[in-house]
Every structure is written in C-alpha cells, then in structure tokens.
Amino acid sequence: MDMKNERKRTFLLITIPILALFVCFNTIPLIRGVIYSFTNFKGFGTYDWVGLRNYADLFTDGRVGKSYLFTFKLAVVTTVVVNVLSLVLALALNSKIRAKSFFRGAYFLPNILGALVVGYIFNYFFTYILPAFGSMIGSDAMGSSILSNPDTAWIGIMVVCSWQAIAMNTIIYISGLQTVPEDVYEAGGLDGATGWKQFRYLTFPLIIPFFSINMVLCVKNFLMVFDQIMALTKGGPAQSTESISYLIYNNGMSGGQFGFQSANAVIFFLVIVTVSVAQLKFTGKKEEQL
C-alpha cells in the first residue's frame, strides 16, 4: 500500500510543474484576454469597461468580415488540395516501389522547416524567379508576381501552406494504409474489386479515422494561418489576404485595438471549437455507417 501511495505521489510531483506552466502560459493569458475583450484597452495605459460593445462592433466591422471570408476560403480550398494530394502520395509511397523510405523522408522535409523561412523563400520565388521565367517564355499571366494581385495573392499562400502540410498528412495516411490487412485486398480481388473500386469500397472505408484526423487538423491549422501571411503578403495587397490571426495580431498589438481584437480572438476561438466539434460528429457518423 505504501508503495502504491509513493507511486501516486511521484506521478503527482511530475504533473504539478507541467500543470503550473500550462496555467501560467495558457490559462491565465486566456482569462486575461477574455477580460480585456470587455474593455477599450489599447495595449498600454488605462482602460474603461465597455461591456459587450466590442462584440457588437465585430458584426458590423467590414474588415473583420472580409478577413473571416478570406480565412474560410483559404482553409476550405487548402484542406481539399492537401488531403487529395496527400492521399495520392501516400498510396504511391505505400506501394512496392524502390527506395520508398528515402522518398518518405524527402517528402517529409518541408514539415521540419520553419514556416517563416519557407514563406520568405517562396516570396522571393513568386516575386522574382517566376515573373522572370514568365517574361522569358512570353507569358503575360506569369510576367508579374501573383502576390501583387488581390485576385491571385491567396493562391500563393495556398501553395505554400499546402507544400508544408502535405508532409504530415501523408505520414498519417501511410499509417492508416498500413493498418489495412492484405487479406482484404485478396478477398476484394476475387470479387473483381481493382483500381478505383478497390480504393472506394475497401481502402477508404478502412482509413476513415485517419481521414477524420487529417481533416480536423487541416481545417484548424489553416483557419489559424499566420506565418505564411506574415512572410508572403502581410495581409496585402489592399487587405485581400488578411487572415483572422494576422488581423488580431496586427491591429491588436500595433493598431491600438487590443480590447477589440481580444473580443475577435474570443469569437474566433469559439468558431474553431464549433467547426472542429461539427467535423468530428460528422465523420463519426460516417464511420458508424461504414
């Protein structure tokens, strides 16, 4: 009995420092952020309580609405692109090909690189290299940087986000594909299930849990996109690529809207939680049906 109590005490002593760090650097800032959302705090000096005015103003602020539309558009499109390409890549890397371990390592490299570093490299590529190549081949469409056009700048951000995210999603899909028993394919082959039919009726239903994980992580990560915006466009041109996270940071920290953007952050947090829970419930129903 003493040994059991000693073991519990040891686990408790291990947990307490981690819990203290979590409370100090996560819970307390979160609570303070919620408190500031009810004030007109500018980030410095004194402030007054304004009640729910910040929350009411959020729904009439055109810039906030535009940032939400852009962020959701980017998140949806990038999630689809990433999961389609990741699944195709995972199927290829899970097959019996030569040097597949090397290819898995090579394709995973983008994930370990810093998002800001990658963003600056792609910024140079989109601004100088791609236009120079377009001019060389006489293409007007490629003759100027896509980041300087309000209609195409989001595509550059989507490309960079996808390039980095595909690595992790591919690894998760490969993990899922390796859980599918070989007997399933052999039985399906006897019934004439090959190619697309094999994937649709055998492979995909068995990797639905991994698909659910990737979808939730993708949407959450792309809704919170920040580093790529900072490195590529800084919200421009003409605020056409201003994500919610970048707007909260930019106007909250240097724009004198700390209280207002704190309210925006609270709403954004609730939106992400709602979207994630809805995704989990939807995919959970699909798993039950299959």
C-alpha positions in Angstrom: 0.0 0.0 0.0 2.8 2.4 0.8 4.5 1.6 -2.5 1.2 2.4 -4.3 0.9 5.8 -2.5 4.5 6.5 -3.2 4.0 5.9 -6.9 0.9 8.2 -6.9 2.9 10.9 -5.1 5.7 10.6 -7.7 3.3 10.9 -10.6 1.7 13.9 -8.9 5.0 15.6 -8.4 5.8 15.1 -12.1 2.4 16.5 -13.2 2.4 19.6 -11.0 5.3 21.5 -12.7 3.7 20.9 -16.1 0.3 21.9 -14.9 1.8 25.1 -13.4 3.5 26.0 -16.7 0.2 25.3 -18.6 -1.8 27.5 -16.2 0.8 30.4 -16.3 1.3 30.5 -20.1 -2.1 29.3 -21.3 -5.0 29.5 -18.9 -4.1 32.9 -17.2 -3.4 34.7 -20.6 -6.7 33.2 -21.9 -8.7 34.5 -18.9 -7.0 37.9 -19.2 -7.8 38.1 -22.9 -11.4 37.4 -22.2 -11.4 40.2 -19.5 -9.7 42.7 -21.9 -12.4 41.9 -24.5 -14.9 43.8 -22.4 -12.7 46.9 -22.3 -11.3 49.6 -24.6 -7.8 48.7 -23.7 -5.2 49.9 -26.3 -2.4 47.7 -25.2 -1.0 50.3 -22.8 -2.2 52.8 -20.2 -5.5 52.8 -18.6 -8.8 51.4 -19.9 -12.5 51.5 -19.3 -15.2 48.8 -19.3 -17.4 48.8 -22.4 -19.4 45.7 -21.8 -20.5 43.9 -25.0 -19.7 46.8 -27.3 -16.7 45.2 -28.8 -18.6 42.0 -29.6 -21.4 44.1 -31.2 -19.0 46.1 -33.2 -17.4 42.9 -34.6 -20.5 42.1 -36.5 -20.6 45.5 -38.2 -16.9 45.8 -39.0 -16.3 45.2 -42.7 -12.6 44.5 -42.3 -13.3 41.7 -39.8 -16.0 40.2 -42.0 -13.6 40.3 -45.0 -10.9 38.6 -43.0 -13.3 35.8 -41.9 -14.4 35.2 -45.6 -10.8 35.1 -46.8 -9.7 32.7 -44.0 -12.5 30.3 -44.5 -12.0 30.3 -48.3 -8.3 29.6 -47.8 -8.9 26.9 -45.2 -11.5 25.0 -47.3 -9.6 25.1 -50.6 -6.2 24.2 -49.0 -7.8 21.4 -46.9 -9.2 19.8 -50.1 -5.9 20.2 -52.0 -3.7 18.9 -49.2 -5.9 15.8 -48.5 -6.3 14.9 -52.1 -2.5 15.2 -52.8 -1.5 13.6 -49.5 -3.8 10.6 -50.1 -2.4 10.1 -53.7 1.1 10.4 -52.4 0.5 8.0 -49.5 -0.9 5.4 -51.8 2.2 5.7 -54.0 4.6 5.6 -51.1 2.8 2.6 -49.5 3.1 0.5 -52.7 6.0 -1.7 -53.5 8.4 0.8 -55.1 12.1 1.1 -54.8 13.7 3.5 -52.3 10.3 4.3 -50.7 11.9 5.0 -47.3 14.1 7.6 -49.0 11.1 9.2 -50.7 9.1 9.3 -47.4 12.0 11.1 -45.7 12.4 13.5 -48.7 8.7 14.4 -48.8 8.7 15.0 -45.0 11.5 17.6 -45.1 9.1 20.6 -45.7 7.4 19.9 -42.4 10.5 20.4 -40.3 11.4 23.7 -41.9 10.2 26.9 -40.3 7.1 28.4 -41.8 8.5 31.9 -41.9 11.7 30.7 -43.6 9.7 28.8 -46.2 7.4 31.8 -46.7 10.3 34.2 -47.4 11.9 31.7 -49.8 8.6 31.4 -51.7 8.2 35.2 -51.6 11.4 35.6 -53.5 10.3 32.8 -55.9 6.9 34.4 -56.6 8.3 38.0 -56.8 11.5 37.5 -58.9 12.0 34.0 -60.3 8.5 33.1 -61.6 8.0 36.5 -63.3 11.4 36.3 -64.9 10.6 32.9 -66.2 7.2 34.2 -67.4 8.9 37.1 -69.3 11.4 34.6 -70.8 8.6 32.5 -72.3 6.5 35.5 -73.2 3.6 34.8 -70.8 1.7 37.9 -69.6 0.0 35.9 -66.9 3.3 34.9 -65.3 5.1 38.2 -66.1 4.1 39.7 -62.7 4.1 38.4 -59.2 0.9 36.7 -58.2 1.4 38.2 -54.7 0.9 41.7 -56.1 -2.6 40.9 -57.5 -5.5 41.0 -55.0 -7.3 38.2 -57.0 -4.3 35.8 -57.1 -2.3 36.5 -53.9 -4.3 33.9 -52.0 -3.2 31.2 -54.4 0.4 31.8 -53.5 -0.4 31.5 -49.8 -2.4 28.3 -50.5 0.6 26.8 -52.4 3.0 27.5 -49.5 0.5 26.2 -46.9 -0.1 23.0 -48.9 3.6 22.4 -49.6 4.3 22.2 -45.9 1.1 20.5 -44.7 1.2 17.6 -47.3 4.2 16.0 -45.5 2.5 15.3 -42.2 -0.8 14.4 -43.8 1.0 11.9 -46.0 2.6 10.2 -43.0 -0.8 9.9 -41.2 -2.4 8.4 -44.3 0.6 5.9 -44.7 0.0 4.9 -41.1 -3.7 4.3 -41.9 -2.9 2.3 -45.1 -0.6 0.0 -43.2 -3.4 -1.0 -40.9 -5.4 -2.4 -43.8 -5.0 -6.2 -43.8 -3.6 -7.8 -47.0 -6.5 -10.3 -46.8 -9.0 -7.6 -47.5 -7.4 -6.9 -50.9 -7.1 -10.5 -51.7 -10.8 -11.1 -51.0 -11.7 -7.9 -52.9 -9.6 -9.1 -55.9 -11.6 -12.3 -56.0 -14.8 -10.3 -56.2 -13.3 -8.1 -59.0 -12.5 -5.1 -57.0 -9.5 -3.4 -58.6 -8.2 0.1 -59.1 -10.8 2.8 -58.2 -13.4 0.3 -56.9 -10.7 -1.2 -54.6 -9.9 2.2 -53.2 -13.5 3.4 -52.9 -15.1 0.2 -51.3 -12.1 -1.3 -49.5 -9.3 1.1 -48.7 -11.1 4.4 -48.0 -13.7 3.0 -45.6 -10.9 1.4 -43.5 -8.9 4.6 -43.3 -11.8 6.9 -42.4 -10.5 7.5 -38.9 -7.2 8.8 -40.3 -9.1 10.9 -42.8 -11.1 12.4 -40.0 -7.9 13.3 -38.1 -6.4 14.9 -41.1 -9.5 16.9 -41.9 -9.8 18.3 -38.4 -6.1 19.2 -38.1 -6.1 20.8 -41.6 -9.1 23.0 -41.1 -7.9 24.0 -37.6 -4.4 24.8 -38.8 -5.4 26.7 -41.9 -8.0 28.7 -40.0 -5.2 29.9 -37.8 -2.8 30.7 -40.7 -0.4 33.4 -39.7 3.3 32.7 -40.5 2.7 32.4 -44.3 0.7 35.6 -44.3 3.5 37.4 -42.5 6.2 36.2 -44.8 4.4 36.5 -48.1 1.9 39.4 -48.1 1.5 41.0 -44.7 -2.2 41.0 -45.4 -1.9 42.8 -48.7 -2.4 43.8 -51.4 -5.3 46.0 -50.3 -6.0 43.7 -47.2 -7.1 41.0 -49.6 -5.1 38.3 -47.8 -5.6 39.4 -44.2 -6.3 36.3 -42.1 -8.1 36.5 -38.8 -5.0 35.7 -36.8 -3.0 38.3 -38.7 -5.7 40.9 -38.2 -5.8 40.1 -34.4 -2.0 40.4 -34.2 -1.6 43.5 -36.4 -4.4 45.7 -35.1 -4.3 44.3 -31.5 -0.5 44.8 -31.0 0.3 47.9 -33.0 -3.1 49.3 -34.0 -4.4 50.3 -30.6 -7.3 47.8 -30.7 -6.2 45.4 -28.0 -9.6 45.2 -26.4 -11.5 45.0 -29.7 -9.2 42.3 -31.1 -9.4 40.3 -27.8 -13.1 40.1 -28.4 -12.3 39.0 -32.0 -9.9 36.3 -30.6 -12.6 35.0 -28.2 -15.2 34.7 -31.1 -12.5 33.1 -33.3 -11.7 30.6 -30.6 -15.4 29.6 -30.3 -15.7 29.4 -34.1 -12.7 27.0 -34.3 -14.1 24.8 -31.5 -17.5 24.7 -33.1 -16.1 23.8 -36.5 -13.8 21.0 -35.0 -16.7 19.5 -33.0 -19.0 19.6 -36.0 -16.3 17.8 -38.1 -15.8 15.1 -35.5 -19.5 14.5 -35.2 -20.0 14.3 -39.0 -17.0 12.0 -39.6 -18.1 9.9 -36.5 -21.5 9.3 -38.1 -19.8 8.3 -41.4 -17.6 5.8 -39.5 -20.7 4.3 -37.9 -22.4 4.0 -41.3 -19.4 2.2 -42.8 
